[in-house]
Amino acid sequence: MSVADRVRVEQVTTLSDDWYILKKTIFSFRRSDGEWQRQSRETYDRGNGATILLYDVQRRKVLLTRQFRYPAFVNGHDDLLIETPAGLLDKATPEDRIKAEVEEETGYRVSDVRQVFDAFMSPGSVTERLHFFVAAYSAADEVSDGGGNADEGEDIERLEPTIEEALAMIADGRIRDGKTIILLQYAAMHLFKEAACSL
């Protein structure tokens, strides 16, 4: 039996359709014992996204960003958030979107990007599936200062720590963004293998 055979949607109410879409859904779910249980959940639909870690094995560097994130701020993070470049897909493919996004945010133009996996980052409430990419970069790939899209409220800084410095920033709490932690740990295990000893 597929999961779709275990779900009966009964009522869907749109609570907000401003920045993205927030819905309340009443549904019944058939439990493993065969009983149907009525439940209510809110889902936030912001579309699917992509994120990327740029890395330079020779210099042992990674390229990260810093920007203001209001939801993190209201939950006690009184600093700019350190992240990997990311963006929503809209109607683009994940590969096309992340190439455009990394250039917009960092000013680096990369062509050879590789998807390593995809994941649901907060499946209890957010519908987004995030596609994770990595790409090598060098100084020759820099085409602008980056900084993001000011019309969308972006004011993005670049950081270029070593992989060891980035892992230390996870350990001491300076990096708290989930997608960034995942990609840095991936990089330590697969791209900078010597750094995996410090995980």
C-alpha positions as CSV (number, residue, x, y, z in Angstrom):
1,M,0.0,0.0,0.0
2,S,1.4,3.4,-1.0
3,V,1.3,6.4,1.4
4,A,-1.2,8.0,-1.0
5,D,-3.6,5.2,-0.2
6,R,-3.4,6.0,3.5
7,V,-4.3,9.7,3.2
8,R,-7.8,11.2,2.7
9,V,-7.7,15.0,2.4
10,E,-11.0,16.5,3.7
11,Q,-10.5,20.2,3.9
12,V,-7.9,22.7,2.8
13,T,-7.9,26.3,3.9
14,T,-5.5,29.0,2.7
15,L,-4.4,31.0,5.7
16,S,-2.0,33.3,3.9
17,D,-0.9,34.0,0.3
18,D,1.5,36.8,0.7
19,W,5.2,36.1,0.5
20,Y,4.5,32.3,0.1
21,I,1.5,30.1,0.8
22,L,0.4,28.9,4.2
23,K,-2.4,26.3,4.3
24,K,-4.3,24.4,7.0
25,T,-5.3,20.9,6.0
26,I,-7.7,18.5,7.7
27,F,-7.1,14.9,6.6
28,S,-7.4,11.4,7.8
29,F,-4.4,9.1,7.9
30,R,-4.6,5.3,8.1
31,R,-2.4,4.2,10.9
32,S,-0.3,1.0,10.7
33,D,-3.0,-0.8,12.7
34,G,-5.5,-0.1,10.0
35,E,-7.4,2.6,12.0
36,W,-8.2,6.0,10.4
37,Q,-7.1,9.0,12.5
38,R,-8.3,12.6,11.8
39,Q,-5.5,15.1,11.9
40,S,-4.9,18.8,11.2
41,R,-1.6,20.3,9.9
42,E,-0.4,23.6,8.6
43,T,2.0,23.6,5.7
44,Y,4.2,26.4,4.4
45,D,4.7,26.2,0.6
46,R,7.6,28.3,-0.5
47,G,8.6,26.2,-3.5
48,N,11.7,24.0,-3.9
49,G,15.2,25.3,-3.7
50,A,18.9,24.7,-4.4
51,T,22.1,25.4,-2.5
52,I,25.8,25.1,-3.3
53,L,29.2,24.9,-1.7
54,L,32.0,26.4,-3.7
55,Y,35.4,24.8,-2.8
56,D,39.1,25.2,-3.7
57,V,41.0,22.0,-2.7
58,Q,44.4,23.5,-3.4
59,R,43.9,26.5,-1.1
60,R,41.6,24.4,1.3
61,K,39.1,27.3,1.0
62,V,35.3,27.4,0.8
63,L,33.1,30.3,-0.2
64,L,30.2,31.3,2.1
65,T,27.9,34.2,2.6
66,R,26.6,36.3,5.5
67,Q,23.2,38.0,5.5
68,F,20.4,39.1,7.7
69,R,17.6,36.5,8.3
70,Y,14.6,37.8,10.2
71,P,13.2,34.4,11.3
72,A,16.6,33.5,12.8
73,F,16.8,37.0,14.4
74,V,13.4,36.7,16.2
75,N,14.4,33.3,17.5
76,G,17.5,34.7,19.3
77,H,20.2,34.8,16.6
78,D,21.5,38.3,17.1
79,D,24.0,38.2,14.2
80,L,24.1,37.8,10.4
81,L,23.6,34.2,9.4
82,I,26.5,32.4,7.7
83,E,25.3,30.3,4.8
84,T,26.0,28.6,1.5
85,P,24.5,30.4,-1.5
86,A,20.9,29.3,-2.1
87,G,17.7,30.2,-3.9
88,L,14.2,29.1,-4.9
89,L,13.8,27.3,-8.2
90,D,10.7,29.1,-9.5
91,K,10.4,27.5,-12.9
92,A,14.2,26.9,-13.5
93,T,16.0,23.5,-13.2
94,P,18.0,23.1,-9.9
95,E,21.2,23.3,-11.9
96,D,20.3,26.5,-13.8
97,R,18.9,28.2,-10.7
98,I,22.0,27.5,-8.5
99,K,24.4,28.8,-11.2
100,A,22.5,32.1,-11.4
101,E,22.1,32.3,-7.6
102,V,25.7,31.8,-6.8
103,E,26.8,34.5,-9.3
104,E,24.2,36.9,-7.9
105,E,25.2,36.3,-4.3
106,T,28.9,35.8,-4.6
107,G,30.0,37.2,-7.9
108,Y,31.6,34.0,-9.0
109,R,30.5,32.3,-12.3
110,V,30.8,28.5,-12.2
111,S,29.8,26.1,-14.9
112,D,30.6,22.7,-13.6
113,V,28.2,22.1,-10.8
114,R,27.4,18.7,-9.3
115,Q,24.3,17.7,-7.4
116,V,25.2,15.4,-4.5
117,F,21.7,14.8,-3.0
118,D,18.4,16.4,-2.2
119,A,16.5,16.6,1.1
120,F,13.5,17.9,2.9
121,M,14.9,20.3,5.5
122,S,11.8,20.8,7.8
123,P,9.3,18.2,6.7
124,G,7.0,18.7,9.7
125,S,5.8,22.1,8.3
126,V,7.6,23.2,5.2
127,T,7.0,21.5,1.8
128,E,10.4,22.6,0.3
129,R,12.8,20.0,-1.2
130,L,16.3,21.4,-1.3
131,H,18.8,20.3,-4.0
132,F,22.4,20.3,-2.7
133,F,25.3,21.1,-5.1
134,V,29.1,21.4,-5.0
135,A,31.5,23.1,-7.4
136,A,35.1,23.9,-7.6
137,Y,36.0,27.6,-8.0
138,S,39.1,29.8,-8.4
139,A,39.9,33.5,-8.5
140,A,39.5,33.4,-12.3
141,D,35.7,32.7,-11.8
142,E,35.0,36.0,-10.2
143,V,33.0,38.3,-12.5
144,S,31.5,40.8,-10.0
145,D,31.3,41.7,-6.3
146,G,28.0,39.8,-5.8
147,G,25.9,41.0,-2.9
148,G,22.5,39.6,-4.0
149,N,19.5,41.4,-5.3
150,A,18.8,44.7,-3.4
151,D,15.3,44.8,-4.7
152,E,14.6,41.6,-2.8
153,G,16.1,43.1,0.4
154,E,19.4,41.2,0.0
155,D,22.6,42.7,1.4
156,I,25.0,39.8,1.2
157,E,28.7,39.6,2.3
158,R,31.2,37.0,1.2
159,L,33.4,34.9,3.5
160,E,36.3,32.6,2.4
161,P,37.4,30.5,5.3
162,T,39.5,27.4,5.1
163,I,37.6,24.1,5.5
164,E,39.2,23.8,9.0
165,E,38.0,27.3,10.0
166,A,34.5,26.6,8.7
167,L,34.3,23.4,10.7
168,A,35.5,25.3,13.8
169,M,32.7,27.8,13.2
170,I,30.1,25.0,13.3
171,A,31.6,23.8,16.6
172,D,31.6,27.2,18.3
173,G,28.1,28.2,17.0
174,R,29.1,30.8,14.5
175,I,27.6,28.7,11.7
176,R,24.0,27.6,12.6
177,D,22.4,27.2,9.2
178,G,21.4,23.6,8.6
179,K,22.1,23.4,4.8
180,T,25.5,24.9,5.3
181,I,26.4,22.5,8.1
182,I,25.4,19.6,5.9
183,L,27.4,20.7,2.9
184,L,30.5,21.5,5.0
185,Q,30.4,18.1,6.6
186,Y,30.0,16.6,3.1
187,A,33.0,18.6,1.9
188,A,35.1,17.4,4.9
189,M,34.3,13.8,4.2
190,H,34.5,13.8,0.4
191,L,36.3,16.8,-0.9
192,F,38.8,17.7,1.9
193,K,39.3,14.2,3.4
194,E,42.0,15.3,5.9
195,A,39.5,17.6,7.6
196,A,37.1,14.7,8.4
197,C,39.4,13.7,11.3
198,S,38.2,16.9,13.1
199,L,34.5,16.1,12.8
